[in-house]
Amino acid sequence: MRDLEVIRQIEAVMGEEDELYQRAADGHGLDERERQRLRALQAHLDQCWDLLRQRRARREFGGDPEQARVRPVDVVEHYSG
């Protein structure tokens, strides 16, 4: 997956996330299915950003960005550095 593809995926996920946040802000609230979807979107977004950072770091240090891989949610959500 190329950087532009990752960026497009980030934009799409953020768009859906924004729609859910807007729904909640408009006073409609979110039902359980929507709350679960929001959590899934947030986790997927963490993975996308992590993948993009990996690709950029590999490129910066002479590595192959195509070797970057999507890491499990439990890794990227607790990543501190």
Backbone bond lengths (Angstrom), bond angles and torsions (degrees), N, CA, C in turn:
res aa  C-N    CA-C-N  psi(-1)  N-CA   C-N-CA  omega(-1)  CA-C   N-CA-C  phi
1 M - - - 1.460 - - 1.527 107.94 -
2 R 1.278 117.06 126.58 1.459 122.20 -179.51 1.533 110.93 -82.30
3 D 1.339 114.72 161.56 1.466 120.18 -178.02 1.528 111.97 -53.09
4 L 1.322 116.81 -45.32 1.459 120.21 -178.03 1.526 111.14 -61.41
5 E 1.312 117.41 -37.35 1.465 120.80 177.56 1.527 110.64 -65.52
6 V 1.325 116.42 -40.81 1.468 120.73 178.86 1.523 109.03 -65.01
7 I 1.323 116.91 -43.57 1.463 121.26 179.71 1.528 110.59 -62.36
8 R 1.313 117.04 -42.05 1.474 119.85 177.86 1.528 110.85 -63.36
9 Q 1.321 115.90 -39.02 1.461 119.05 178.28 1.529 110.44 -65.73
10 I 1.327 116.55 -41.29 1.470 120.93 176.70 1.527 109.92 -58.81
11 E 1.318 116.95 -46.02 1.462 120.80 -179.73 1.522 111.70 -61.78
12 A 1.320 117.28 -41.17 1.462 120.94 179.98 1.525 111.04 -65.88
13 V 1.322 116.04 -43.66 1.467 120.14 179.88 1.523 109.83 -65.53
14 M 1.320 116.72 -42.66 1.463 120.10 178.92 1.528 111.17 -63.07
15 G 1.320 117.26 -35.72 1.456 120.81 177.63 1.522 111.71 -62.72
16 E 1.316 115.96 -46.38 1.466 119.43 178.56 1.527 110.84 -66.48
17 E 1.327 116.05 -39.51 1.467 120.86 177.93 1.535 109.95 -61.36
18 D 1.326 116.81 -44.19 1.469 121.43 178.49 1.527 111.77 -60.50
19 E 1.335 116.23 -39.89 1.467 120.07 178.10 1.523 110.73 -60.53
20 L 1.322 116.92 -43.39 1.459 120.16 179.40 1.528 111.21 -66.89
21 Y 1.322 116.76 -42.91 1.467 119.68 177.38 1.532 110.89 -61.78
22 Q 1.327 116.54 -40.46 1.467 120.31 179.36 1.521 110.21 -64.38
23 R 1.310 116.65 -41.53 1.468 120.52 178.24 1.530 109.69 -59.58
24 A 1.315 116.26 -44.43 1.468 120.40 179.62 1.527 110.60 -65.56
25 A 1.327 117.23 -39.67 1.468 121.56 -178.46 1.520 112.21 -70.28
26 D 1.321 116.82 -27.54 1.463 120.98 -179.87 1.520 112.51 -76.20
27 G 1.313 116.13 1.39 1.449 119.84 177.08 1.516 114.80 90.44
28 H 1.319 116.78 1.78 1.459 119.71 178.90 1.527 111.82 -78.93
29 G 1.317 116.07 -22.66 1.460 119.75 -176.33 1.519 110.45 69.80
30 L 1.293 115.38 173.69 1.453 121.13 178.54 1.516 108.72 -120.63
31 D 1.329 115.49 138.86 1.452 117.86 174.91 1.533 108.35 -82.28
32 E 1.299 116.98 175.55 1.468 120.96 -175.48 1.531 111.67 -59.42
33 R 1.320 117.56 -40.21 1.466 120.77 179.37 1.524 110.30 -62.09
34 E 1.317 117.11 -42.12 1.460 121.09 179.75 1.530 111.21 -68.62
35 R 1.323 117.29 -37.71 1.471 120.12 176.99 1.530 110.49 -64.39
36 Q 1.323 116.28 -40.43 1.472 120.19 177.20 1.521 110.36 -64.67
37 R 1.340 116.64 -41.01 1.451 120.54 178.75 1.526 110.44 -63.24
38 L 1.327 117.22 -41.01 1.459 121.36 178.70 1.523 110.55 -61.71
39 R 1.324 116.99 -43.90 1.479 120.01 177.43 1.525 111.07 -62.28
40 A 1.329 116.83 -40.84 1.473 120.67 178.91 1.526 110.59 -64.96
41 L 1.323 116.62 -41.00 1.466 120.16 178.18 1.522 111.25 -63.42
42 Q 1.322 116.29 -42.81 1.463 120.18 179.67 1.531 110.85 -62.59
43 A 1.320 116.74 -41.08 1.464 120.60 178.95 1.530 110.27 -65.83
44 H 1.321 116.18 -43.16 1.465 120.09 179.33 1.529 110.77 -64.39
45 L 1.314 116.21 -38.52 1.460 120.72 177.42 1.527 110.85 -62.41
46 D 1.328 116.93 -42.80 1.468 120.57 175.69 1.523 110.58 -57.30
47 Q 1.326 116.82 -42.91 1.461 120.70 179.87 1.525 111.38 -65.30
48 C 1.315 116.91 -41.49 1.464 120.41 -179.84 1.528 111.12 -64.06
49 W 1.337 116.67 -46.62 1.465 119.43 179.06 1.525 110.68 -62.17
50 D 1.319 116.52 -40.17 1.457 120.18 178.81 1.526 110.52 -62.83
51 L 1.324 117.29 -43.33 1.463 120.97 178.92 1.525 110.84 -62.10
52 L 1.313 116.69 -42.95 1.461 120.11 179.32 1.530 110.55 -63.42
53 R 1.340 117.22 -42.68 1.474 120.37 177.29 1.531 110.99 -61.93
54 Q 1.327 116.48 -42.04 1.467 119.78 178.35 1.522 110.77 -60.20
55 R 1.327 116.32 -46.73 1.472 120.90 -178.46 1.532 110.73 -60.74
56 R 1.319 115.93 -44.75 1.463 119.69 -178.81 1.520 111.35 -67.07
57 A 1.318 117.42 -39.47 1.470 121.02 179.09 1.529 110.35 -65.80
58 R 1.315 116.87 -43.50 1.464 119.29 178.71 1.524 110.73 -60.49
59 R 1.308 116.20 -44.46 1.462 120.62 -179.92 1.534 110.11 -63.15
60 E 1.333 117.02 -45.55 1.457 122.07 -177.66 1.525 112.03 -60.34
61 F 1.332 116.14 -35.44 1.462 119.54 -176.16 1.520 113.00 -104.07
62 G 1.341 116.11 23.73 1.455 121.26 172.21 1.514 114.90 81.34
63 G 1.305 117.42 11.62 1.455 120.74 178.69 1.518 111.35 -91.44
64 D 1.307 114.38 177.44 1.452 121.63 179.71 1.527 109.50 -94.30
65 P 1.323 118.24 113.40 1.465 119.73 -179.40 1.524 113.17 -61.82
66 E 1.317 116.96 -22.48 1.470 120.56 179.14 1.524 111.88 -69.33
67 Q 1.319 117.32 -12.66 1.464 121.16 178.09 1.530 112.38 -84.58
68 A 1.327 117.10 -8.74 1.472 121.01 177.70 1.526 108.62 -67.01
69 R 1.305 116.38 143.14 1.458 121.93 -177.73 1.528 110.80 -131.19
70 V 1.315 115.33 149.70 1.458 120.68 174.56 1.521 107.24 -67.66
71 R 1.328 115.01 126.78 1.465 119.41 179.44 1.523 109.52 -95.93
72 P 1.328 116.31 157.12 1.468 120.20 -179.60 1.527 111.61 -60.01
73 V 1.320 115.18 150.91 1.460 122.41 -178.80 1.524 111.00 -54.79
74 D 1.331 117.26 -43.26 1.476 118.79 -177.02 1.523 112.34 -65.38
75 V 1.317 117.95 -20.81 1.462 121.35 175.99 1.526 110.29 -79.79
76 V 1.321 117.37 -51.25 1.459 119.91 -173.82 1.525 113.12 -74.30
77 E 1.322 118.50 -27.05 1.456 119.38 178.91 1.524 112.29 -73.90
78 H 1.309 116.77 -21.07 1.460 120.27 -178.24 1.524 111.67 -112.58
79 Y 1.320 115.63 13.78 1.451 121.14 179.37 1.511 108.96 -72.72
80 S 1.319 116.69 131.23 1.463 119.18 -177.11 1.515 112.95 -116.51
81 G 1.299 118.68 6.67 1.450 116.99 -178.44 1.436 113.86 -153.74
